[in-house]
Amino acid sequence: MNEKLSQIFKEMKQIEPKTGLSGLILQKIDLERDKQIKRKLFLSYAGLVVSFVAVFPAILKFGSAFLKSEFWSIFSLAFSDFMIVAGSWKSYLYSLGETLPIMHIVAMLVPIFGILMFFNMYFSLKRNYKHMHPQGGLKFVV
């Protein structure tokens, strides 16, 4: 049986791929990579727009609440009654930390973090794309 099987494989003609098939495959791979990069760039553009739109209302709303909090009145004690604050600095720092409006600060920092994250994504995609295709660069218009 093994002899028949080996004889069949010897008599089979070698199947040759069409000429230019490897170039066509590589071209399709490049096209798919370009589509992925364009999708990621669009995501970074959309994220930047949403983050920029969200940062202004967040700063206006939560920034005003932050400025109106009791934190600033306690913080100003350090400048008006420094000797009293220095005498009981542990209680002062505890009161300062207790009145710090953490949620307002976090709500203001989230869109700012989003801006930084999407800028990083955008610039790393641009840098990597130019590294892969130094001749042309990316031609992508939103």
Order of alpha helices (4+ residues) and beta strands (2+ residues): alpha-alpha-alpha-alpha-alpha-alpha
